[in-house]
C-alpha cells in the first residue's frame, strides 16, 4: 500500500500537467524579475541599480534571481534585448505586396501606441543608446542592419512601382522612430507644454493624425 502511494506521488510529480504548472510558475517568476529590473533600470540606470533592489521589488531571493540571470549585466541585456524585439516586431511585417500608405500609417500607429503603453521601456532604450550602447552594440550591429536593409528594399520596391515619392528608406524609418518615441522619452516636456500626454485618448488621436499627416503626405506620389 505504501509503495503504491509513493508511486502515485512520483507519477503526479512528473505528470505533464505538473510539468506545465512548474514551467508556468518559472516563466511568471522570470517575467516578474524582468519587469522589476525594467522599472529600476529605467529610473536609476544600470549603474544606479543593485541586484538586491531588483530581488526585493520582484519578491525573490538574490540567489533565486541569479539562478535565472547570472549577473546584473546579463539581466540588463535580457531586458534591453526583449525591448528591441518588441519594438522591431511591427517592422518585420513590411512586405512589397502591401499598400505602402496603409502599412506606414499602421506602423506609425503601432509605434505611437508603444510609446503610450511602454514609456519606461522607451526611456531605458534611449538611455542605453545615449551612453553608447556598451551592452547592446552587437544587437545594434549586424541583426538590426540586416533588418533595415531588408525593409529598405521593400520601401524601394514601393518607390519603383510609383506608390511612393523617392525617399531614402532608412531616413524614413528613422523619422518615424524619432517622432513617435519622442512622446515617451520627453513625456515630461510634452505634458509641461500641452498639459496632457498620450494617456489622454483625445490627445493621442490628435497626435496620431498629425504625425500621419506630416509624414505620409510628403510621400504621396
N, CA and C atoms as a LAMMPS dump frame, in Angstrom:
ITEM: TIMESTEP
0
ITEM: NUMBER OF ATOMS
663
ITEM: BOX BOUNDS ff ff ff
-5.0000000000000000e+02 5.0000000000000000e+02
-5.0000000000000000e+02 5.0000000000000000e+02
-5.0000000000000000e+02 5.0000000000000000e+02
ITEM: ATOMS id mol type element x y z
1 1 1 N 0.825 -1.204 0
2 1 2 C 0 0 0
3 1 3 C 0.87 1.269 0
4 2 1 N 1.871 1.265 0.899
5 2 2 C 2.768 2.42 0.985
6 2 3 C 3.497 2.63 -0.32
7 3 1 N 3.914 1.515 -0.931
8 3 2 C 4.649 1.607 -2.201
9 3 3 C 3.765 2.195 -3.285
10 4 1 N 2.476 1.828 -3.293
11 4 2 C 1.55 2.354 -4.288
12 4 3 C 1.381 3.86 -4.144
13 5 1 N 1.326 4.329 -2.883
14 5 2 C 1.189 5.768 -2.638
15 5 3 C 2.414 6.528 -3.111
16 6 1 N 3.608 5.939 -2.896
17 6 2 C 4.844 6.565 -3.355
18 6 3 C 4.85 6.658 -4.871
19 7 1 N 4.439 5.584 -5.518
20 7 2 C 4.41 5.57 -6.985
21 7 3 C 3.413 6.584 -7.534
22 8 1 N 2.256 6.716 -6.843
23 8 2 C 1.267 7.701 -7.275
24 8 3 C 1.813 9.124 -7.138
25 9 1 N 2.545 9.368 -6.021
26 9 2 C 3.137 10.694 -5.804
27 9 3 C 4.169 11.005 -6.876
28 10 1 N 4.995 10.017 -7.226
29 10 2 C 6.01 10.206 -8.271
30 10 3 C 5.346 10.49 -9.611
31 11 1 N 4.261 9.743 -9.883
32 11 2 C 3.553 9.923 -11.144
33 11 3 C 2.969 11.327 -11.24
34 12 1 N 2.409 11.816 -10.118
35 12 2 C 1.85 13.179 -10.126
36 12 3 C 2.946 14.215 -10.319
37 13 1 N 4.088 13.976 -9.663
38 13 2 C 5.204 14.919 -9.731
39 13 3 C 5.715 15.09 -11.152
40 14 1 N 5.757 13.995 -11.889
41 14 2 C 6.335 14.033 -13.235
42 14 3 C 5.273 13.996 -14.331
43 15 1 N 4.031 14.233 -13.979
44 15 2 C 2.961 14.232 -14.976
45 15 3 C 3.071 15.464 -15.863
46 16 1 N 2.543 15.387 -17.096
47 16 2 C 2.573 16.55 -17.995
48 16 3 C 1.9 17.787 -17.388
49 17 1 N 0.822 17.572 -16.64
50 17 2 C 0.116 18.695 -16.02
51 17 3 C 0.993 19.387 -14.986
52 18 1 N 1.659 18.577 -14.152
53 18 2 C 2.547 19.138 -13.13
54 18 3 C 3.707 19.881 -13.78
55 19 1 N 4.225 19.337 -14.874
56 19 2 C 5.336 19.984 -15.571
57 19 3 C 4.911 21.321 -16.156
58 20 1 N 3.7 21.353 -16.696
59 20 2 C 3.186 22.611 -17.249
60 20 3 C 3.018 23.659 -16.157
61 21 1 N 2.551 23.228 -14.982
62 21 2 C 2.406 24.166 -13.864
63 21 3 C 3.762 24.719 -13.435
64 22 1 N 4.754 23.83 -13.372
65 22 2 C 6.101 24.273 -12.985
66 22 3 C 6.675 25.24 -14.014
67 23 1 N 6.499 24.891 -15.287
68 23 2 C 7.008 25.758 -16.351
69 23 3 C 6.346 27.133 -16.303
70 24 1 N 5.034 27.149 -16.04
71 24 2 C 4.307 28.416 -15.973
72 24 3 C 4.798 29.249 -14.792
73 25 1 N 5.005 28.579 -13.64
74 25 2 C 5.48 29.293 -12.45
75 25 3 C 6.87 29.876 -12.676
76 26 1 N 7.736 29.11 -13.341
77 26 2 C 9.089 29.59 -13.626
78 26 3 C 9.06 30.779 -14.577
79 27 1 N 8.204 30.692 -15.591
80 27 2 C 8.106 31.781 -16.564
81 27 3 C 7.553 33.041 -15.918
82 28 1 N 6.563 32.876 -15.035
83 28 2 C 5.98 34.025 -14.344
84 28 3 C 7.013 34.694 -13.437
85 29 1 N 7.835 33.886 -12.77
86 29 2 C 8.861 34.455 -11.894
87 29 3 C 9.917 35.183 -12.715
88 30 1 N 10.304 34.589 -13.828
89 30 2 C 11.296 35.219 -14.704
90 30 3 C 10.76 36.557 -15.238
91 31 1 N 9.492 36.549 -15.625
92 31 2 C 8.874 37.773 -16.129
93 31 3 C 8.791 38.831 -15.04
94 32 1 N 8.478 38.422 -13.807
95 32 2 C 8.392 39.364 -12.696
96 32 3 C 9.752 39.999 -12.411
97 33 1 N 10.801 39.203 -12.508
98 33 2 C 12.153 39.722 -12.307
99 33 3 C 12.489 40.754 -13.38
100 34 1 N 12.152 40.437 -14.635
101 34 2 C 12.459 41.351 -15.728
102 34 3 C 11.66 42.65 -15.621
103 35 1 N 10.394 42.567 -15.212
104 35 2 C 9.583 43.775 -15.051
105 35 3 C 10.115 44.646 -13.918
106 36 1 N 10.541 44.022 -12.845
107 36 2 C 11.108 44.772 -11.72
108 36 3 C 12.419 45.431 -12.13
109 37 1 N 13.232 44.692 -12.878
110 37 2 C 14.5 45.239 -13.361
111 37 3 C 14.251 46.422 -14.292
112 38 1 N 13.271 46.293 -15.169
113 38 2 C 12.924 47.373 -16.085
114 38 3 C 12.548 48.638 -15.325
115 39 1 N 11.706 48.489 -14.309
116 39 2 C 11.262 49.646 -13.531
117 39 3 C 12.439 50.362 -12.881
118 40 1 N 13.378 49.601 -12.348
119 40 2 C 14.523 50.206 -11.658
120 40 3 C 15.58 50.714 -12.628
121 41 1 N 15.865 49.954 -13.677
122 41 2 C 16.856 50.394 -14.67
123 41 3 C 16.413 51.69 -15.347
124 42 1 N 15.131 51.79 -15.681
125 42 2 C 14.642 52.978 -16.387
126 42 3 C 14.631 54.2 -15.475
127 43 1 N 14.577 53.974 -14.174
128 43 2 C 14.57 55.08 -13.215
129 43 3 C 15.973 55.469 -12.773
130 44 1 N 16.81 54.463 -12.477
131 44 2 C 18.128 54.717 -11.878
132 44 3 C 19.305 54.418 -12.792
133 45 1 N 19.055 53.797 -13.95
134 45 2 C 20.154 53.365 -14.814
135 45 3 C 20.739 52.061 -14.301
136 46 1 N 21.544 51.427 -15.121
137 46 2 C 22.107 50.138 -14.72
138 46 3 C 23.099 50.301 -13.576
139 47 1 N 23.884 51.368 -13.59
140 47 2 C 24.882 51.562 -12.529
141 47 3 C 24.249 51.969 -11.202
142 48 1 N 23.081 52.571 -11.259
143 48 2 C 22.415 53.004 -10.042
144 48 3 C 21.451 51.981 -9.468
145 49 1 N 21.432 50.798 -10.061
146 49 2 C 20.528 49.735 -9.62
147 49 3 C 21.338 48.54 -9.126
148 50 1 N 20.913 47.95 -8.034
149 50 2 C 21.6 46.776 -7.494
150 50 3 C 20.744 45.532 -7.652
151 51 1 N 21.402 44.384 -7.618
152 51 2 C 20.693 43.109 -7.675
153 51 3 C 19.754 42.982 -6.48
154 52 1 N 20.198 43.478 -5.334
155 52 2 C 19.37 43.407 -4.124
156 52 3 C 18.069 44.192 -4.294
157 53 1 N 18.158 45.359 -4.913
158 53 2 C 16.957 46.161 -5.135
159 53 3 C 15.973 45.44 -6.064
160 54 1 N 16.516 44.822 -7.105
161 54 2 C 15.665 44.106 -8.056
162 54 3 C 15.002 42.911 -7.393
163 55 1 N 15.782 42.137 -6.641
164 55 2 C 15.222 40.942 -5.994
165 55 3 C 14.155 41.337 -4.977
166 56 1 N 14.359 42.457 -4.275
167 56 2 C 13.366 42.909 -3.3
168 56 3 C 12.065 43.319 -3.987
169 57 1 N 12.186 44.062 -5.083
170 57 2 C 10.994 44.505 -5.805
171 57 3 C 10.261 43.322 -6.433
172 58 1 N 11.024 42.342 -6.923
173 58 2 C 10.421 41.163 -7.56
174 58 3 C 9.939 40.133 -6.547
175 59 1 N 10.272 40.356 -5.271
176 59 2 C 9.89 39.44 -4.189
177 59 3 C 10.493 38.044 -4.391
178 60 1 N 11.777 38.023 -4.746
179 60 2 C 12.522 36.769 -4.848
180 60 3 C 13.856 36.965 -4.132
181 61 1 N 14.482 35.872 -3.761
182 61 2 C 15.787 35.978 -3.11
183 61 3 C 16.846 36.336 -4.144
184 62 1 N 17.955 36.895 -3.673
185 62 2 C 19.056 37.235 -4.575
186 62 3 C 19.584 35.991 -5.269
187 63 1 N 19.727 34.892 -4.534
188 63 2 C 20.241 33.646 -5.127
189 63 3 C 19.281 33.112 -6.172
190 64 1 N 17.976 33.281 -5.925
191 64 2 C 16.982 32.834 -6.899
192 64 3 C 17.056 33.674 -8.17
193 65 1 N 17.235 34.975 -8.001
194 65 2 C 17.37 35.856 -9.17
195 65 3 C 18.581 35.45 -10.006
196 66 1 N 19.7 35.177 -9.308
197 66 2 C 20.929 34.818 -10.015
198 66 3 C 20.874 33.412 -10.604
199 67 1 N 19.864 32.649 -10.234
200 67 2 C 19.629 31.35 -10.887
201 67 3 C 19.108 31.571 -12.31
202 68 1 N 18.249 32.585 -12.445
203 68 2 C 17.675 32.893 -13.752
204 68 3 C 18.62 33.742 -14.601
205 69 1 N 19.298 34.673 -13.963
206 69 2 C 20.208 35.581 -14.66
207 69 3 C 21.532 35.595 -13.906
208 70 1 N 22.6 35.253 -14.581
209 70 2 C 23.885 35.031 -13.914
210 70 3 C 24.499 36.295 -13.328
211 71 1 N 24.079 37.457 -13.833
212 71 2 C 24.644 38.713 -13.339
213 71 3 C 23.68 39.852 -13.618
214 72 1 N 23.953 41.002 -13.023
215 72 2 C 23.119 42.182 -13.279
216 72 3 C 23.219 42.59 -14.745
217 73 1 N 24.437 42.552 -15.298
218 73 2 C 24.603 42.904 -16.706
219 73 3 C 23.837 41.938 -17.601
220 74 1 N 23.823 40.66 -17.229
221 74 2 C 23.086 39.671 -18.009
222 74 3 C 21.593 39.945 -17.975
223 75 1 N 21.086 40.34 -16.814
224 75 2 C 19.673 40.691 -16.684
225 75 3 C 19.359 41.949 -17.478
226 76 1 N 20.241 42.929 -17.393
227 76 2 C 20.041 44.181 -18.132
228 76 3 C 19.997 43.92 -19.636
229 77 1 N 20.911 43.101 -20.115
230 77 2 C 20.947 42.786 -21.544
231 77 3 C 19.693 42.034 -21.968
232 78 1 N 19.203 41.135 -21.107
233 78 2 C 17.977 40.389 -21.414
234 78 3 C 16.788 41.336 -21.532
235 79 1 N 16.706 42.318 -20.628
236 79 2 C 15.615 43.287 -20.654
237 79 3 C 15.69 44.135 -21.922
238 80 1 N 16.872 44.665 -22.228
239 80 2 C 17.047 45.521 -23.404
240 80 3 C 16.794 44.74 -24.696
241 81 1 N 17.301 43.525 -24.785
242 81 2 C 17.114 42.7 -25.989
243 81 3 C 15.642 42.398 -26.218
244 82 1 N 14.925 42.144 -25.118
245 82 2 C 13.481 41.899 -25.231
246 82 3 C 12.771 43.138 -25.757
247 83 1 N 13.147 44.3 -25.242
248 83 2 C 12.544 45.548 -25.71
249 83 3 C 12.786 45.749 -27.196
250 84 1 N 13.998 45.469 -27.623
251 84 2 C 14.348 45.644 -29.027
252 84 3 C 13.499 44.72 -29.905
253 85 1 N 13.316 43.489 -29.461
254 85 2 C 12.485 42.539 -30.216
255 85 3 C 11.047 43.046 -30.335
256 86 1 N 10.509 43.567 -29.233
257 86 2 C 9.127 44.06 -29.228
258 86 3 C 8.986 45.257 -30.162
259 87 1 N 9.922 46.201 -30.088
260 87 2 C 9.824 47.408 -30.908
261 87 3 C 10.001 47.14 -32.394
262 88 1 N 10.816 46.152 -32.712
263 88 2 C 11.087 45.878 -34.128
264 88 3 C 10.06 44.948 -34.764
265 89 1 N 9.259 44.282 -33.939
266 89 2 C 8.318 43.303 -34.487
267 89 3 C 7.379 43.895 -35.538
268 90 1 N 6.832 45.124 -35.373
269 90 2 C 5.963 45.653 -36.428
270 90 3 C 6.704 45.881 -37.744
271 91 1 N 7.983 46.205 -37.678
272 91 2 C 8.76 46.446 -38.889
273 91 3 C 8.947 45.164 -39.693
274 92 1 N 9.002 44.035 -39.011
275 92 2 C 9.15 42.747 -39.688
276 92 3 C 7.984 42.467 -40.633
277 93 1 N 6.852 43.098 -40.395
278 93 2 C 5.644 42.796 -41.171
279 93 3 C 5.627 43.461 -42.548
280 94 1 N 6.515 44.406 -42.795
281 94 2 C 6.547 45.094 -44.09
282 94 3 C 6.765 44.079 -45.222
283 95 1 N 5.962 44.194 -46.286
284 95 2 C 6.199 43.38 -47.486
285 95 3 C 5.81 44.186 -48.719
286 96 1 N 6.449 43.882 -49.83
287 96 2 C 6.248 44.654 -51.062
288 96 3 C 4.811 44.55 -51.58
289 97 1 N 4.087 43.494 -51.217
290 97 2 C 2.723 43.285 -51.703
291 97 3 C 1.716 44.191 -51.013
292 98 1 N 2.102 44.791 -49.898
293 98 2 C 1.178 45.617 -49.133
294 98 3 C 1.032 47.014 -49.743
295 99 1 N -0.058 47.676 -49.384
296 99 2 C -0.241 49.073 -49.769
297 99 3 C 0.646 49.918 -48.857
298 100 1 N 1.564 50.7 -49.409
299 100 2 C 2.519 51.426 -48.561
300 100 3 C 1.868 52.439 -47.626
301 101 1 N 0.854 53.151 -48.089
302 101 2 C 0.22 54.16 -47.242
303 101 3 C -0.494 53.514 -46.053
304 102 1 N -1.175 52.417 -46.317
305 102 2 C -1.863 51.7 -45.243
306 102 3 C -0.841 51.122 -44.273
307 103 1 N 0.215 50.525 -44.818
308 103 2 C 1.244 49.883 -43.987
309 103 3 C 1.979 50.894 -43.123
310 104 1 N 2.397 52.005 -43.709
311 104 2 C 3.127 53.024 -42.957
312 104 3 C 2.227 53.719 -41.937
313 105 1 N 0.968 53.932 -42.304
314 105 2 C 0.021 54.541 -41.384
315 105 3 C -0.176 53.652 -40.152
316 106 1 N -0.309 52.36 -40.375
317 106 2 C -0.473 51.416 -39.263
318 106 3 C 0.807 51.313 -38.446
319 107 1 N 1.949 51.395 -39.118
320 107 2 C 3.228 51.328 -38.403
321 107 3 C 3.383 52.512 -37.459
322 108 1 N 3.033 53.697 -37.921
323 108 2 C 3.082 54.893 -37.082
324 108 3 C 2.158 54.723 -35.876
325 109 1 N 0.982 54.189 -36.108
326 109 2 C 0.013 53.974 -35.025
327 109 3 C 0.569 52.999 -33.985
328 110 1 N 1.146 51.893 -34.451
329 110 2 C 1.705 50.903 -33.532
330 110 3 C 2.857 51.485 -32.72
331 111 1 N 3.714 52.256 -33.375
332 111 2 C 4.853 52.847 -32.666
333 111 3 C 4.383 53.877 -31.632
334 112 1 N 3.346 54.631 -31.967
335 112 2 C 2.845 55.62 -31.012
336 112 3 C 2.157 54.915 -29.834
337 113 1 N 1.473 53.814 -30.108
338 113 2 C 0.853 53.03 -29.034
339 113 3 C 1.917 52.465 -28.092
340 114 1 N 3.044 52.042 -28.656
341 114 2 C 4.134 51.546 -27.825
342 114 3 C 4.676 52.645 -26.912
343 115 1 N 4.767 53.855 -27.433
344 115 2 C 5.229 54.977 -26.615
345 115 3 C 4.23 55.303 -25.515
346 116 1 N 2.959 55.148 -25.831
347 116 2 C 1.916 55.399 -24.83
348 116 3 C 1.904 54.318 -23.751
349 117 1 N 2.002 53.063 -24.176
350 117 2 C 1.82 51.939 -23.258
351 117 3 C 3.108 51.481 -22.582
352 118 1 N 4.266 51.821 -23.164
353 118 2 C 5.545 51.348 -22.62
354 118 3 C 6.575 52.47 -22.514
355 119 1 N 6.251 53.557 -21.833
356 119 2 C 7.187 54.679 -21.762
357 119 3 C 8.484 54.338 -21.042
358 120 1 N 8.42 53.488 -20.012
359 120 2 C 9.639 53.123 -19.275
360 120 3 C 10.603 52.371 -20.175
361 121 1 N 10.052 51.475 -21.009
362 121 2 C 10.892 50.719 -21.932
363 121 3 C 11.591 51.64 -22.93
364 122 1 N 10.846 52.604 -23.451
365 122 2 C 11.421 53.531 -24.424
366 122 3 C 12.528 54.373 -23.795
367 123 1 N 12.292 54.852 -22.573
368 123 2 C 13.289 55.674 -21.893
369 123 3 C 14.552 54.87 -21.581
370 124 1 N 14.373 53.596 -21.209
371 124 2 C 15.532 52.755 -20.907
372 124 3 C 16.375 52.535 -22.157
373 125 1 N 15.708 52.25 -23.27
374 125 2 C 16.431 52.039 -24.525
375 125 3 C 17.156 53.307 -24.946
376 126 1 N 16.483 54.449 -24.797
377 126 2 C 17.096 55.739 -25.125
378 126 3 C 18.338 55.972 -24.267
379 127 1 N 18.237 55.667 -22.979
380 127 2 C 19.347 55.834 -22.058
381 127 3 C 20.541 54.971 -22.472
382 128 1 N 20.253 53.747 -22.891
383 128 2 C 21.309 52.827 -23.311
384 128 3 C 22.034 53.355 -24.545
385 129 1 N 21.269 53.823 -25.519
386 129 2 C 21.859 54.299 -26.777
387 129 3 C 22.659 55.574 -26.551
388 130 1 N 22.126 56.495 -25.732
389 130 2 C 22.83 57.743 -25.448
390 130 3 C 24.184 57.479 -24.796
391 131 1 N 24.267 56.413 -24.015
392 131 2 C 25.51 56.058 -23.338
393 131 3 C 26.459 55.266 -24.233
394 132 1 N 26.08 55.109 -25.505
395 132 2 C 26.943 54.403 -26.442
396 132 3 C 26.625 52.935 -26.595
397 133 1 N 25.519 52.495 -25.992
398 133 2 C 25.06 51.106 -26.095
399 133 3 C 26.164 50.096 -25.808
400 134 1 N 26.891 50.232 -24.682
401 134 2 C 28.015 49.334 -24.41
402 134 3 C 27.635 47.854 -24.311
403 135 1 N 26.415 47.575 -23.816
404 135 2 C 25.999 46.179 -23.66
405 135 3 C 25.15 45.686 -24.823
406 136 1 N 24.761 46.601 -25.699
407 136 2 C 23.839 46.223 -26.776
408 136 3 C 24.436 46.414 -28.159
409 137 1 N 25.701 46.763 -28.226
410 137 2 C 26.292 47.139 -29.501
411 137 3 C 26.223 46.026 -30.54
412 138 1 N 26.339 44.762 -30.099
413 138 2 C 26.251 43.648 -31.053
414 138 3 C 24.852 43.533 -31.652
415 139 1 N 23.823 43.74 -30.798
416 139 2 C 22.445 43.669 -31.277
417 139 3 C 22.132 44.812 -32.24
418 140 1 N 22.798 45.948 -32.046
419 140 2 C 22.559 47.106 -32.904
420 140 3 C 23.398 47.059 -34.17
421 141 1 N 24.243 46.057 -34.275
422 141 2 C 25.093 45.92 -35.439
423 141 3 C 24.44 45.084 -36.517
424 142 1 N 24.954 43.909 -36.731
425 142 2 C 24.52 43.07 -37.852
426 142 3 C 23.029 42.765 -37.887
427 143 1 N 22.38 42.305 -36.789
428 143 2 C 20.95 41.952 -36.878
429 143 3 C 20.066 43.13 -37.273
430 144 1 N 20.268 44.279 -36.632
431 144 2 C 19.444 45.446 -36.93
432 144 3 C 19.739 45.974 -38.326
433 145 1 N 20.991 45.975 -38.7
434 145 2 C 21.365 46.436 -40.046
435 145 3 C 20.728 45.566 -41.113
436 146 1 N 20.735 44.252 -40.887
437 146 2 C 20.144 43.327 -41.859
438 146 3 C 18.646 43.564 -41.996
439 147 1 N 17.978 43.821 -40.873
440 147 2 C 16.538 44.083 -40.918
441 147 3 C 16.252 45.371 -41.675
442 148 1 N 17.006 46.43 -41.38
443 148 2 C 16.784 47.706 -42.064
444 148 3 C 17.066 47.599 -43.558
445 149 1 N 18.059 46.827 -43.923
446 149 2 C 18.354 46.634 -45.35
447 149 3 C 17.203 45.903 -46.04
448 150 1 N 16.66 44.897 -45.362
449 150 2 C 15.554 44.127 -45.946
450 150 3 C 14.307 44.996 -46.115
451 151 1 N 13.999 45.816 -45.129
452 151 2 C 12.805 46.642 -45.204
453 151 3 C 13.025 47.876 -46.088
454 152 1 N 14.266 48.3 -46.218
455 152 2 C 14.582 49.363 -47.178
456 152 3 C 14.318 48.877 -48.599
457 153 1 N 14.602 47.601 -48.841
458 153 2 C 14.334 47.017 -50.158
459 153 3 C 12.837 47.022 -50.452
460 154 1 N 12.026 46.778 -49.424
461 154 2 C 10.57 46.825 -49.595
462 154 3 C 10.128 48.242 -49.956
463 155 1 N 10.634 49.23 -49.225
464 155 2 C 10.267 50.627 -49.498
465 155 3 C 10.733 51.042 -50.89
466 156 1 N 11.919 50.608 -51.276
467 156 2 C 12.413 50.927 -52.623
468 156 3 C 11.551 50.278 -53.697
469 157 1 N 10.999 49.115 -53.404
470 157 2 C 10.098 48.457 -54.355
471 157 3 C 8.814 49.265 -54.51
472 158 1 N 8.31 49.813 -53.406
473 158 2 C 7.129 50.683 -53.487
474 158 3 C 7.429 51.921 -54.328
475 159 1 N 8.627 52.474 -54.142
476 159 2 C 9.022 53.663 -54.897
477 159 3 C 9.131 53.335 -56.385
478 160 1 N 9.745 52.195 -56.687
479 160 2 C 9.921 51.787 -58.078
480 160 3 C 8.583 51.582 -58.783
481 161 1 N 7.573 51.183 -58.022
482 161 2 C 6.238 50.956 -58.594
483 161 3 C 5.414 52.242 -58.649
484 162 1 N 6.006 53.359 -58.218
485 162 2 C 5.307 54.636 -58.262
486 162 3 C 4.314 54.825 -57.139
487 163 1 N 4.399 54.004 -56.092
488 163 2 C 3.452 54.102 -54.983
489 163 3 C 3.89 55.118 -53.926
490 164 1 N 5.185 55.474 -53.945
491 164 2 C 5.725 56.468 -53.022
492 164 3 C 6.652 57.398 -53.779
493 165 1 N 6.796 58.628 -53.281
494 165 2 C 7.812 59.524 -53.808
495 165 3 C 9.189 58.981 -53.444
496 166 1 N 10.193 59.28 -54.253
497 166 2 C 11.551 58.844 -53.904
498 166 3 C 11.993 59.391 -52.556
499 167 1 N 12.484 58.517 -51.712
500 167 2 C 12.95 58.889 -50.381
501 167 3 C 13.975 57.85 -49.953
502 168 1 N 14.941 58.256 -49.156
503 168 2 C 15.911 57.303 -48.629
504 168 3 C 15.222 56.506 -47.515
505 169 1 N 15.028 55.189 -47.688
506 169 2 C 14.235 54.401 -46.744
507 169 3 C 14.677 54.484 -45.288
508 170 1 N 15.99 54.418 -45.04
509 170 2 C 16.422 54.412 -43.631
510 170 3 C 16.065 55.722 -42.935
511 171 1 N 16.084 56.823 -43.672
512 171 2 C 15.744 58.111 -43.057
513 171 3 C 14.236 58.193 -42.784
514 172 1 N 13.446 57.543 -43.622
515 172 2 C 12.011 57.473 -43.364
516 172 3 C 11.747 56.687 -42.078
517 173 1 N 12.405 55.544 -41.945
518 173 2 C 12.238 54.717 -40.742
519 173 3 C 12.754 55.452 -39.509
520 174 1 N 13.932 56.074 -39.627
521 174 2 C 14.486 56.839 -38.502
522 174 3 C 13.527 57.956 -38.068
523 175 1 N 12.909 58.626 -39.056
524 175 2 C 11.998 59.734 -38.753
525 175 3 C 10.78 59.242 -37.977
526 176 1 N 10.24 58.098 -38.373
527 176 2 C 9.086 57.534 -37.664
528 176 3 C 9.48 57.169 -36.232
529 177 1 N 10.645 56.545 -36.079
530 177 2 C 11.125 56.205 -34.738
531 177 3 C 11.271 57.461 -33.879
532 178 1 N 11.932 58.467 -34.45
533 178 2 C 12.235 59.683 -33.683
534 178 3 C 10.966 60.391 -33.227
535 179 1 N 10.015 60.55 -34.145
536 179 2 C 8.806 61.295 -33.822
537 179 3 C 7.947 60.547 -32.805
538 180 1 N 7.702 59.267 -33.047
539 180 2 C 6.804 58.524 -32.151
540 180 3 C 7.421 58.311 -30.773
541 181 1 N 8.702 57.993 -30.703
542 181 2 C 9.325 57.729 -29.411
543 181 3 C 9.581 59.01 -28.616
544 182 1 N 9.548 60.139 -29.288
545 182 2 C 9.69 61.424 -28.592
546 182 3 C 8.61 61.577 -27.519
547 183 1 N 7.419 61.071 -27.803
548 183 2 C 6.296 61.235 -26.884
549 183 3 C 6.433 60.384 -25.623
550 184 1 N 7.337 59.393 -25.659
551 184 2 C 7.646 58.621 -24.456
552 184 3 C 8.873 59.199 -23.763
553 185 1 N 9.933 59.421 -24.521
554 185 2 C 11.209 59.842 -23.938
555 185 3 C 11.146 61.26 -23.363
556 186 1 N 10.293 62.12 -23.931
557 186 2 C 10.177 63.501 -23.465
558 186 3 C 8.76 63.805 -22.993
559 187 1 N 8.143 62.812 -22.369
560 187 2 C 6.748 62.96 -21.922
561 187 3 C 6.589 64.096 -20.911
562 188 1 N 7.591 64.29 -20.059
563 188 2 C 7.52 65.371 -19.072
564 188 3 C 7.456 66.726 -19.775
565 189 1 N 8.298 66.895 -20.789
566 189 2 C 8.311 68.145 -21.547
567 189 3 C 6.988 68.35 -22.277
568 190 1 N 6.475 67.301 -22.876
569 190 2 C 5.221 67.397 -23.631
570 190 3 C 4.065 67.777 -22.714
571 191 1 N 4.023 67.158 -21.524
572 191 2 C 2.935 67.474 -20.593
573 191 3 C 3.072 68.892 -20.058
574 192 1 N 4.305 69.353 -19.864
575 192 2 C 4.519 70.719 -19.385
576 192 3 C 4.024 71.741 -20.4
577 193 1 N 4.19 71.43 -21.686
578 193 2 C 3.805 72.361 -22.752
579 193 3 C 2.318 72.278 -23.078
580 194 1 N 1.805 71.041 -23.179
581 194 2 C 0.419 70.851 -23.633
582 194 3 C -0.573 70.634 -22.491
583 195 1 N -0.06 70.271 -21.323
584 195 2 C -0.946 69.986 -20.203
585 195 3 C -1.508 68.584 -20.215
586 196 1 N -1.072 67.764 -21.163
587 196 2 C -1.571 66.398 -21.256
588 196 3 C -0.517 65.505 -21.894
589 197 1 N -0.865 64.214 -22.105
590 197 2 C 0.069 63.288 -22.745
591 197 3 C -0.723 62.207 -23.475
592 198 1 N -0.047 61.183 -23.94
593 198 2 C -0.691 60.161 -24.767
594 198 3 C -1.729 59.331 -24.019
595 199 1 N -1.73 59.389 -22.685
596 199 2 C -2.739 58.646 -21.935
597 199 3 C -4.137 59.246 -22.124
598 200 1 N -4.188 60.483 -22.597
599 200 2 C -5.451 61.15 -22.918
600 200 3 C -5.877 60.708 -24.32
601 201 1 N -6.988 59.98 -24.46
602 201 2 C -7.401 59.463 -25.774
603 201 3 C -7.55 60.536 -26.839
604 202 1 N -8.065 61.694 -26.449
605 202 2 C -8.246 62.785 -27.423
606 202 3 C -6.89 63.269 -27.921
607 203 1 N -5.951 63.467 -27.001
608 203 2 C -4.613 63.917 -27.38
609 203 3 C -3.905 62.846 -28.205
610 204 1 N -4.095 61.58 -27.858
611 204 2 C -3.471 60.502 -28.626
612 204 3 C -3.951 60.527 -30.076
613 205 1 N -5.263 60.605 -30.268
614 205 2 C -5.806 60.592 -31.634
615 205 3 C -5.352 61.811 -32.423
616 206 1 N -5.304 62.957 -31.766
617 206 2 C -4.841 64.165 -32.435
618 206 3 C -3.372 64.038 -32.823
619 207 1 N -2.564 63.508 -31.909
620 207 2 C -1.133 63.308 -32.183
621 207 3 C -0.943 62.353 -33.346
622 208 1 N -1.675 61.242 -33.323
623 208 2 C -1.558 60.235 -34.376
624 208 3 C -1.908 60.823 -35.743
625 209 1 N -3.025 61.531 -35.825
626 209 2 C -3.45 62.096 -37.107
627 209 3 C -2.443 63.107 -37.63
628 210 1 N -1.891 63.906 -36.733
629 210 2 C -0.918 64.911 -37.165
630 210 3 C 0.385 64.277 -37.642
631 211 1 N 0.871 63.27 -36.925
632 211 2 C 2.106 62.596 -37.353
633 211 3 C 1.895 61.901 -38.696
634 212 1 N 0.776 61.21 -38.829
635 212 2 C 0.482 60.544 -40.105
636 212 3 C 0.395 61.561 -41.237
637 213 1 N -0.237 62.682 -40.976
638 213 2 C -0.374 63.733 -41.986
639 213 3 C 0.989 64.307 -42.37
640 214 1 N 1.797 64.627 -41.372
641 214 2 C 3.105 65.246 -41.625
642 214 3 C 4.022 64.309 -42.406
643 215 1 N 4.045 63.034 -42.028
644 215 2 C 4.969 62.091 -42.669
645 215 3 C 4.416 61.56 -43.989
646 216 1 N 3.16 61.117 -43.993
647 216 2 C 2.635 60.418 -45.172
648 216 3 C 2.299 61.337 -46.322
649 217 1 N 1.856 62.558 -46.044
650 217 2 C 1.509 63.464 -47.155
651 217 3 C 2.727 63.803 -47.994
652 218 1 N 3.894 63.786 -47.369
653 218 2 C 5.117 64.059 -48.124
654 218 3 C 5.593 62.876 -48.953
655 219 1 N 4.922 61.74 -48.794
656 219 2 C 5.316 60.549 -49.526
657 219 3 C 4.374 60.201 -50.687
658 220 1 N 3.237 60.876 -50.728
659 220 2 C 2.274 60.549 -51.775
660 220 3 C 2.817 60.91 -53.145
661 221 1 N 2.726 59.972 -54.097
662 221 2 C 3.27 60.228 -55.436
663 221 3 C 2.467 61.292 -56.184
